[in-house]
Amino acid sequence: MTMPHPPVLEVLPSVRRWERIRIPLAAAVIAVLLVAVAILVVRAIRQSQLEDDLAAARSALAEGTTASWARFDALLAEHEGLGSDERRVVALAALGTAMRSLLLGAPDPATARAAAARVAQEREEAATAAQAWAELLGDAPRTARLTDAARAFPASGPIRHAHALALARGGMIREALAEVGAARQAEPAYLAAAATQAELYRRAGQVDAARQSLLPLGAAQHPERGPVEAACILDAAEASGSAAPDVTALLTSAIATKAPRLVGRAKLAMGRQKLLSGDASAAVALLTEAVRLDPEDAESATQLARALLASGDAPGAVAAVDALGDGAPGAALLERALALTLLHRTRDAERTLGRIAQADLPAARGAGLRALLAWQKVDVGSAESAAAQAAAAGSTDALVLRAEILLEQGKRNPAVKSLAASRSGCARGFGLWIRGDWEEAASTLEAARADEGPCVSRVVGRTGLGLRPVAQLVTELERSLSRWPDAEDRILLGRLRARAGEDGAAEIARVMDAGAESLRALTLAAEAYAEMGKTAQAVAVVQKTKTLYPDDALPLATEIRVVRAGGDDGAAMRLSEAAVAAHPDQLDVVRERSITLVEAGRIAESERVSDVRFRPGRHFIEFARARIRAVEAAEGFRKADQQMVQALRFAMTFLPYSEEVRTRSLVALLHARRGGRRELDTAEAFLRPLVRRDTRSADFNLALAAIDRGYERVVQLGAHLRRALALDPMLPEAYEWLARADALEDEQRAQFERLYPGRPLRAD
């Protein structure tokens, strides 16, 4: 028996139910698909916006200003859900940009500390690196802190990169290359390390290696990383001499197409790099172009001013900041104040310094500028206080300046002690020179030249008169002025050029045309003009000095020196008498009066005028020469003469060793000129401590020549006199003694006639 089929009517209800749900189900599926597509679209838009914001964030980081940091914070706040990889890229960009900008001369270490604070949550070692690097600024390279950090974070690209930068700043290129190689291995995408590696290879002369360090980055990587990193690599490619033209072309195109507004930033990055490598002229060209592309960009103008100063163009640096108008930020005004200070435009410099907000004025640089300004105004007390403050903050320049200030006050031992404790080789070499260890000083300074070239050149150029050949001093001061265009050094260069037979007056004229108005610069310029026989120019400078400083006694002392050098002894006598009456306790005035009286043969009166409390100071040696001439004119060592010799010996314990050499030589010269076996033996005994120290000095050789004359040692006489003239051509007695010994050569005779026009050469 078969079962019957189910009735059709029993199936129909199921079909009807499917018909009822089919349309809603299809609609639901379509809705889900639409939502998925919408999510993908939103994510794509968000990713695109994220990439743009990351590029903008990196651009803000590159500026390093307070406003740019605020933009950076705001951009990160918009992306609270930012993935760890993206945040890591931003942190790396922040750290690399901050550290490289500091190496290239950021105005304030606070920039690095701010970078550290903002990336610390993402990268613990980033904060350590940035903080350590910030603390390296303002002093000779110190790598100990970063070495410790590298040991603590051996796999950290930022730490190894910071360590490499510190090593490079200390001149250890090979070690720096090893460190930056480790940084790239730790962080293959860390483009700042790649740029540093290329630059270090370029410095080491390995152009092919510089190219290879850039090529592995790959053509497709750079546009993704954003224009700031691209500019960084373009910077390195340019620094390597366009060794990788394919990379250079790619990055130039990437910047121009993706971020045309950042072309100026790329020029700024390259200009900074050139400034880092010491090519100031190339930096000026690049930064000038960056300013042209964006005239309102304060960072470009500030860096241009810094580059112009580094190339020796202080007026150009002032003009670069002035182009920003009243809106110039504190960093730019700081460069302007420094340029004006180096020009010795003291009043303008003080006004500019007053415009800078205290928050924008780093303590060390502010104190250093105040020390320079006080020094230029011959305000010794204020200068020493400010220089000590800047030196305590780590400024080598301020430390050297403080030593000069101490020496002017006759405080040799404190100067030597402060310099000996410095980490700077330049400062230690200066201290050794003051102490009299000339051979060790020379080797120490030469060892420091690679890292502190301008400081070394300035110390050697400023302290070598009468101790080194004039041509060498000219070269050293030219080097110094090409990086530190101080008007005081340019005046000294003019004096040296005149002694070398060149147009020294032109250098002095450059200083005056640039607007120098400090008391120190004006008095030095007047004295230099007088030394060159340019009496009219010297008198004009003196009148300007008296107008600007009507209540100061120093212009009166300078006027006496200038008039006496011009041969008007009567006017010098009247001026000195009036000056002493008005300023009886002013040491410079008293000295000039005493010298004027000695020149007129009024020895006894000179002794009475000079009966003041003895104190080493400015023009001390000239004063000593005048007193010794008074002793020489007498018929024996009277009580006042003995007191003078005792004073000279007393001074030797306070003056730099070079001044001790001059002082001993002067006294020995006095004894030798008096003649007689006993006097000659006394002279030799007085010089014996110098002979044991292998002293080379114009005055020392002149004193030896005087002893040779007494003993009739003709060969030694000629050798000592020629050595003295090689160190200081302005020794008229040396020419006369050579002529009397029939050993004066035609070249020396012509030199005498050029230096002393119209003066007869007494050979009888």
Residue pairs with C-beta under 8 A, 6 or more apart in sequence:
50 79
50 82
50 86
51 226
53 75
53 78
53 79
54 75
54 86
54 89
54 90
54 226
55 226
55 227
55 228
55 259
56 71
56 75
57 71
57 72
57 75
57 76
57 90
57 93
58 90
58 93
58 94
58 97
58 226
58 227
58 228
58 229
59 68
59 226
59 227
59 228
59 259
59 262
59 265
60 68
60 69
60 71
60 72
60 75
61 68
61 69
61 72
61 93
61 94
61 97
61 98
61 115
61 228
62 68
62 97
62 101
62 228
62 265
62 269
63 299
64 97
64 98
64 101
64 106
64 111
64 299
65 298
65 299
65 329
69 114
69 118
72 94
72 118
73 118
76 82
76 87
76 90
79 86
82 90
87 122
88 122
88 123
89 189
89 225
90 119
90 122
91 119
91 122
91 123
91 126
92 123
92 126
92 157
92 158
92 187
92 189
92 190
92 192
93 192
93 226
93 228
93 229
94 115
94 118
94 119
94 126
95 115
95 116
95 119
95 123
95 126
95 129
95 130
95 158
95 192
96 158
96 161
96 190
96 191
96 192
96 193
96 232
97 115
97 192
97 228
98 111
98 112
98 114
98 115
98 116
98 130
99 112
99 115
99 129
99 130
99 133
99 158
99 161
99 162
99 165
99 192
100 165
100 192
100 195
100 196
100 232
100 272
101 111
101 272
102 109
102 111
102 112
102 133
102 134
102 137
103 133
103 165
103 169
103 276
104 272
104 273
104 275
104 276
105 272
105 275
105 276
105 303
105 306
106 112
107 302
107 330
107 331
107 334
107 362
108 331
108 360
108 362
109 134
109 135
109 137
109 138
109 362
110 134
111 134
112 130
112 131
112 133
112 134
113 130
113 131
113 134
115 130
116 126
116 127
116 128
116 129
116 130
116 131
116 134
117 127
119 126
119 127
119 130
120 126
120 127
123 156
123 158
124 153
125 149
125 152
125 153
125 156
125 158
125 159
126 156
126 158
128 149
128 152
128 153
128 159
129 146
129 149
129 156
129 158
129 159
129 161
129 162
130 158
130 162
132 145
132 146
132 149
132 162
133 146
133 162
133 165
133 166
135 142
135 145
136 142
136 145
136 146
136 166
136 169
137 394
138 364
138 393
138 394
138 395
139 394
139 395
139 396
139 423
139 424
140 170
140 396
140 422
140 423
140 424
140 425
140 451
140 452
141 166
141 167
141 169
141 170
141 171
141 451
142 166
142 423
143 163
143 166
143 167
143 170
146 159
146 162
146 163
146 166
147 163
149 159
149 162
149 163
150 156
150 159
150 160
150 163
150 179
152 159
153 159
155 186
156 186
157 183
157 184
157 186
157 187
157 190
157 193
158 183
158 187
158 190
159 183
160 179
160 180
160 182
160 183
160 186
160 193
161 179
161 180
161 183
161 190
161 192
161 193
161 196
163 179
164 176
164 177
164 179
164 180
164 183
164 193
164 196
164 200
165 176
165 196
167 173
167 175
167 176
167 179
168 176
168 196
168 200
168 203
169 451
170 451
171 450
171 451
173 200
173 203
173 204
174 204
176 200
177 197
177 200
177 201
177 204
180 193
180 196
180 197
180 200
181 197
183 190
183 193
184 190
184 193
184 194
184 197
187 193
189 221
189 225
191 217
191 225
191 229
191 232
191 233
192 229
192 232
194 213
194 214
194 217
194 233
194 236
195 232
195 233
195 235
195 236
195 273
196 236
197 213
197 236
198 210
198 213
198 214
198 236
198 237
198 239
198 240
199 210
199 236
199 239
199 240
199 273
199 276
199 277
201 207
201 209
201 210
201 213
201 240
202 210
202 239
202 240
202 241
202 277
203 277
207 240
207 241
207 243
208 243
210 236
210 239
210 240
210 241
210 243
210 244
211 240
211 243
211 244
213 236
214 233
214 236
214 237
214 240
214 243
214 244
214 247
215 244
215 246
215 247
217 233
217 247
219 246
219 247
219 250
222 229
222 230
222 233
222 247
222 250
222 251
222 254
223 230
223 254
223 258
226 259
227 254
227 255
227 258
227 259
227 262
227 265
227 266
228 262
228 265
230 251
230 254
230 255
230 266
231 251
231 255
231 262
231 265
231 266
231 269
231 270
232 269
233 247
233 251
234 248
234 251
234 252
234 255
234 266
234 269
234 270
235 266
235 269
235 270
235 272
235 273
236 273
237 243
237 244
237 247
237 248
237 251
238 248
238 270
238 273
239 270
239 273
239 274
239 277
242 248
255 262
255 263
255 266
256 263
263 293
264 289
264 290
264 293
264 294
264 297
264 300
265 290
267 286
267 287
267 289
267 290
267 293
267 300
268 286
268 287
268 290
268 297
268 299
268 300
268 303
270 286
271 282
271 283
271 284
271 285
271 286
271 287
271 290
271 303
271 304
271 307
272 283
272 303
274 280
274 282
274 283
274 286
274 307
275 283
275 303
275 306
275 307
275 310
280 307
280 310
280 311
280 482
280 483
281 311
283 303
283 307
283 310
283 311
284 304
284 307
284 308
284 311
284 313
287 300
287 303
287 304
287 307
288 304
290 297
290 300
290 303
290 304
291 297
291 300
291 301
291 304
291 320
291 323
294 300
295 323
296 324
298 324
298 327
298 328
298 329
298 331
298 332
299 331
301 320
301 321
301 323
301 324
301 328
301 332
302 321
302 329
302 331
302 332
302 335
304 317
304 320
305 317
305 318
305 320
305 321
305 332
305 335
305 336
305 339
306 317
306 335
308 314
308 316
308 317
308 320
308 339
309 317
309 335
309 338
309 339
309 342
309 485
310 483
311 482
311 483
312 481
312 482
312 483
312 485
313 485
314 339
314 340
314 342
314 343
314 485
314 514
315 339
315 343
315 514
317 335
317 336
317 338
317 339
318 336
318 339
318 340
318 343
321 328
321 332
321 333
321 335
321 336
321 339
322 328
322 336
324 332
328 336
329 360
330 356
330 357
330 359
330 360
330 361
331 360
333 352
333 353
333 355
333 356
333 360
334 356
334 360
334 361
334 362
334 365
336 352
337 349
337 352
337 353
337 356
337 369
338 365
338 369
340 346
340 348
340 349
340 352
341 349
341 369
341 372
341 373
341 376
342 484
342 485
342 486
342 487
343 485
343 487
343 514
343 515
343 516
344 376
344 487
344 488
344 511
344 516
344 517
344 518
344 520
344 521
345 514
345 515
345 516
345 517
345 518
346 373
346 376
346 377
346 517
346 518
347 517
348 515
349 369
349 373
350 373
353 361
353 366
353 369
353 370
353 373
363 389
363 393
364 390
364 393
364 394
364 395
364 398
365 390
365 395
367 386
367 387
367 389
367 390
367 393
367 395
367 398
368 386
368 387
368 390
368 395
368 397
368 398
368 401
370 382
370 386
371 383
371 384
371 385
371 386
371 387
371 389
371 390
371 398
371 401
371 402
372 383
372 401
374 380
374 382
374 383
374 386
375 383
375 387
375 401
375 404
375 405
375 520
376 488
376 518
376 519
376 520
376 521
377 518
377 519
377 520
378 519
378 520
378 552
378 554
380 405
380 408
380 409
383 401
383 405
384 402
384 405
384 406
384 409
387 398
387 399
387 401
387 402
387 405
388 398
388 402
389 398
390 397
390 398
391 398
391 399
391 402
391 418
396 422
396 424
396 426
396 427
396 452
396 455
397 455
399 418
399 419
399 422
399 424
399 427
400 419
400 426
400 427
400 430
400 455
400 458
400 459
402 415
402 418
403 415
403 418
403 419
403 427
403 430
403 431
403 434
406 412
406 414
406 415
406 418
407 415
407 434
407 655
407 656
408 617
408 618
409 616
409 617
410 615
410 616
410 617
410 651
410 654
410 655
411 654
412 434
412 653
412 654
412 655
412 656
415 431
415 434
416 431
416 434
416 435
418 431
419 427
419 428
419 430
419 431
419 434
420 428
420 431
422 428
422 431
424 448
424 452
424 455
425 444
425 445
425 447
425 448
425 451
425 452
426 445
426 448
426 452
426 455
426 456
426 459
427 455
428 444
428 448
429 441
429 442
429 444
429 445
429 448
429 456
429 459
430 441
430 445
430 459
430 463
432 438
432 440
432 441
432 444
433 441
433 445
433 459
433 463
433 656
433 657
433 658
434 656
434 657
435 657
436 656
436 657
436 658
436 660
436 693
438 467
438 657
438 693
438 694
438 695
438 696
439 694
445 456
445 459
445 460
446 456
448 455
448 456
449 456
449 457
453 479
453 483
454 479
454 480
454 483
454 484
457 476
457 477
457 479
457 480
458 476
458 477
458 480
458 484
458 486
458 489
460 468
460 472
460 473
460 476
461 473
461 476
461 477
461 479
461 480
461 489
461 492
461 493
462 477
462 489
462 492
463 656
463 658
464 472
464 473
464 476
465 473
465 492
465 495
465 496
465 728
466 658
466 662
466 697
466 698
466 699
466 727
466 728
467 658
467 696
467 697
467 698
467 727
468 727
469 726
469 727
470 496
470 499
470 500
470 726
470 727
470 728
470 729
471 500
473 496
474 493
474 496
474 497
474 500
477 489
477 492
477 493
477 496
478 493
480 486
480 489
481 489
481 490
481 493
487 511
487 514
487 516
487 518
487 521
488 520
488 521
488 524
490 507
490 508
490 510
490 511
491 507
491 508
491 511
491 521
491 524
491 525
491 528
492 524
493 504
493 507
494 504
494 505
494 506
494 507
494 508
494 511
494 528
494 532
495 504
495 528
495 531
495 532
496 504
497 503
497 504
497 507
498 504
498 505
498 528
498 531
498 532
498 755
499 728
499 729
499 730
499 755
500 729
501 751
501 754
504 528
504 532
505 529
505 532
505 534
505 537
508 525
508 528
508 529
508 537
509 537
511 521
511 525
512 525
512 541
516 522
516 525
517 548
519 545
519 548
519 549
519 552
519 554
519 555
522 541
522 544
522 545
522 548
522 555
523 545
523 554
523 555
523 558
525 541
526 538
526 539
526 541
526 542
526 545
526 558
526 559
526 561
526 562
527 538
527 558
527 561
527 562
529 535
529 537
529 538
529 541
529 562
530 538
530 561
530 562
530 565
530 566
531 565
531 730
533 757
535 562
535 565
535 566
538 562
538 565
538 566
539 562
539 563
539 566
542 555
542 558
542 559
542 562
545 555
545 558
546 555
546 556
546 559
549 555
553 579
553 582
553 583
553 586
553 588
553 589
554 586
554 588
556 575
556 579
556 582
556 583
556 589
557 579
557 586
557 588
557 589
557 591
557 592
559 575
560 572
560 575
560 576
560 579
560 589
560 592
560 593
560 596
561 592
563 571
563 572
563 575
564 572
564 592
564 595
564 596
564 599
569 596
569 599
569 600
572 596
572 599
573 596
573 597
573 600
576 589
576 592
576 593
576 596
576 597
577 593
579 586
579 589
579 592
579 593
580 589
580 590
580 593
580 609
583 589
584 590
585 612
587 612
587 615
587 617
588 617
588 618
588 619
590 609
590 610
590 612
591 610
591 619
591 622
591 623
591 626
593 609
594 606
594 609
594 610
594 623
594 626
594 627
595 622
595 623
595 626
597 603
597 605
597 606
597 609
598 606
598 626
598 627
598 629
598 630
599 626
601 633
603 630
603 633
603 634
606 626
606 627
606 630
607 630
607 640
610 623
610 627
614 647
614 650
614 651
616 651
616 654
616 655
616 659
620 651
620 655
620 659
621 659
621 662
621 663
621 666
624 644
624 648
624 651
624 663
624 666
625 666
627 644
628 644
628 666
628 667
628 669
628 670
630 641
630 644
631 637
631 641
631 644
631 645
631 670
632 670
632 673
632 674
634 641
637 645
645 667
648 663
648 666
648 667
651 659
651 660
651 663
652 659
652 660
652 663
652 664
655 663
658 697
661 690
661 695
661 697
661 699
661 700
662 697
662 699
664 686
664 687
664 689
664 690
664 700
664 703
665 687
665 690
665 697
665 699
665 700
665 702
665 703
666 699
666 703
667 686
668 683
668 684
668 686
668 687
668 703
668 706
668 707
669 683
669 699
669 702
669 703
669 706
670 683
671 679
671 680
671 682
671 683
671 686
672 679
672 680
672 683
672 703
672 706
672 707
672 709
672 710
673 706
675 710
676 710
679 710
680 707
680 710
680 711
683 703
683 706
683 707
683 710
684 707
687 700
687 703
687 704
687 707
690 697
690 700
696 723
696 727
697 727
698 724
698 725
698 727
698 728
698 731
699 724
701 720
701 721
701 723
701 724
701 727
702 720
702 721
702 724
702 731
702 733
702 734
704 716
704 720
705 716
705 717
705 720
705 721
705 724
705 734
705 737
708 714
708 716
708 717
708 720
709 717
709 737
714 741
714 743
717 737
717 741
717 743
718 738
718 741
718 743
721 734
721 737
721 738
721 743
722 738
722 748
724 731
724 734
725 731
725 734
725 735
725 748
725 751
729 751
729 755
730 755
732 752
732 756
732 759
735 744
735 748
735 749
735 751
735 752
735 761
736 761
736 762
736 763
738 744
738 745
738 748
739 749
739 761
739 762
739 763
740 763
740 764
744 761
744 763
749 761
752 759
752 761
753 761
